[in-house]
Amino acid sequence: MIEQALERVNLSDNTETKIVNGHELKDRVRRLFENHAPNIAVAFWGEGATEGLGLDKSPKGRIVCNLAMGGTNPKEIEKLMQFHDVRHCDTLHSKVYLGARTAIVGSSNASANGLSLQGASCDGWIETNIVTGSRNICAELADWFDNLWQDEESREITTEDLQKAYKVWSSRRRSGFRDKKIEGDLVRRILHHPEDFSATRLFVTLYGEGEVSAAAQNALEHENKNHSAGLELDCFENWDEIEPDADHICFHVGPRDGVRYDGVFTVPPGPPIRNIDENNSITLCWKTDSQHLTSEGSMHMKAAVKTWLKDNPLDEARCIPIEEFIPALRKSSDAYT
């Protein structure tokens, strides 16, 4: 079947056709639209795509996305609409980047995982794309794109569309992960079934501060005495921006990148922030029993944190989405099967 597919690609005009992936793909997409208006039909868009692909500097073009499935960050689409005409199609699943004389077609969405938009730490999924300069193929794709653009299912994006998209995006990011217990070791599940985690609110959370202050500890003790939820509360101090409505696999990073596993904690929606005084606050959380790391799993996760730190020195506390952390976990856990 592969041979038949290649036979259908007309190379009679002696133009380049090759497979590209990863950072090379991102660079090819950027070059594609440096001086030419883009025609892009890509279903899902992630944060940073506009600048990452140079679309904030390219001539005004046409873009079709999918807002209905929850795989597109509406915030990025709003940004994209400042520079280009953007429509949405509920049934779109294609990944087509069409320039003046070259086209890229494959599996890569305009997202961190698809195009490595946020650096090497985001190379989480195996993507395959073909770049072709075949005049015949590019002409067919141009006709296909024009038909898609004019199709009644490709609609202009309204304020109501964006409001719905934000709800779907938020709902998918919260999708049921914490409502079901992951059987067995969490690290093995992440390595062997990463698709289960692609739309969850699970983070590897790193911080460099030591224990909470005495004032924060007193405030936490007060909260534990006065709440009736049946949970033993914990807290993060002076970290209002920590990701809410999420589970956090927490590690303390000490001097010379020494790493300590502190557990898996849930930060509820909101999140609940308590002000200690005018300069200090705590964000309440609790240790979750729905997810856990075995001793072996925590060892491999700590090794992955150290791998991640080699390319990303910790200058401030970080919440790393699990899909962005998977590459470091793979590098550190080749034998962990």
Disulfide bonds with the S-S distance in Angstrom:
none
